Amino acid sequence: GGGYGYYDDPYYYGYYDEPTVAVVQDGGGDSAAYCAQRFKSYDPASGTYLGYDGQRHPCP
């Protein structure tokens, strides 16, 4: 049978990473720690995170 709107949407089930609210600290801080806090899919080995588009993006 047919689905009901948002149940067929992959965003509904959380398949894609969503950025979380991050607090920027004075003094620069560690960029890897910032990215790890902001993006659940952050990969410190490559310095990238998985975006909503399914592609990996560099984290500044």
N, C-alpha and C positions, 0 to 999 in steps of 0.2 A: 504494500500500500504506500500511499504518498505520505511524506513527512509533514510536520507542522512547522513551517518557517524556521525559527531560530534553532530548532533541534537539529536541523541539517547543516547549520553553520558551524564550521570548525572552531570559530572563536568562542562559541557557547561553551564548549567543553574544555577550553583553556589549552588547546594544542599549541598556541603561539605564545611566546614570551611577552609579558607586559612589563614595561619599566615601572619601578616602584619609586616612591618619593624619596629623594636623597637630600641629605643636609650637607651643604658645601661648607667645609671648615676653612678657617683662615690658615695661612701658612702653606698653601698648596696641597699638602697631604699626598698620599700615595695613590696614583691614578689607577693601579690595578685593584686596590681596595675599593675605590670609588666605583669602578665599573662592576666589580663583583657584587657590591651592595645594590647598585641600580638595576642590573640585568641578571635575572635568574639563570639565563643561558650563557653567561660570560665564560669564555675559555681563556684562562691566563696564558696558556702555551702559545696561542695564536693572537691574543689581544683582540678578539672579536666576540660579538654576541649575535644570536639569531634574531633577526627582525621579524616584523609582522608579515613581510613579503616572502619569508622562507629563505632569505639570503643571509649570509654572514656579513656583518658590518664592523669596521674598526671602532673601537671605543677610544675617544680622545684622552 
